Amino acid sequence: MKVISGLYKGRKIEGFDIDGTRPTMDRVKESLFAMIQDYVKDGVVLDLFAGSGNLAIEALSEQANFAYLVDNNKKAIEMIKKNIKNININNCEVIYSDYRQALKSFTKGQFDVIFLDPPYKTNFIEESLKIIDESNLLKDNGIIVCESDGLDKIVYSDRYKSFKEKKYGDKWVVILK
């Protein structure tokens, strides 16, 4: 995997082979960031199921001000730290935590962009969105990017509106506002 554009374009991101992770491939990432670039620039980003840090690193390359990278897999956390060190990124925080605990630790209106790309075959997107909603973590003009293997797993309240849904092979990306 590589950073596809921006400040760190072409830099290598390791970690595509970590057990339990499924990184967003470059062509999907390129399409996704073309859709959300206006929300990323100068924003604060949360990558809740960070894996290798691929999405947050791309957001930082696209000039996000700061990113929080959360994962509960020790190997993933080690890989994220290695990737940000190799690219020399300083404007981020890596958090080893369960997603529920991490969400409860953040403050109201903190994020411009939240990435939710949990392990497939879970209801973690629905659970995450409930906590995000209850804690009001998304800024008024912010977005949530959900990735799953089924559109039926991206369950959200009527507080959110889907403004983009796209299928890439076996995965769905839904952007909520």
Buried (B, 14 or more C-beta within 10 A) or exposed (E): BBBBBBEBEEBEBBBBEBEEBBBBBBEBBEEBBEBBBEBBBEBBBBBBBBBBBBBBBBBBBBEBBBBBBBBBBEBBBBBBBBBBEEBEBEEBEBBBBEBBEBBEEBEEBBBBBBBBBBBBEEEBBBBBBBBBBEBEBBBEEBBBBBBBBEEEBBBBEEEBEBEBEEEBEEBBBBBBB
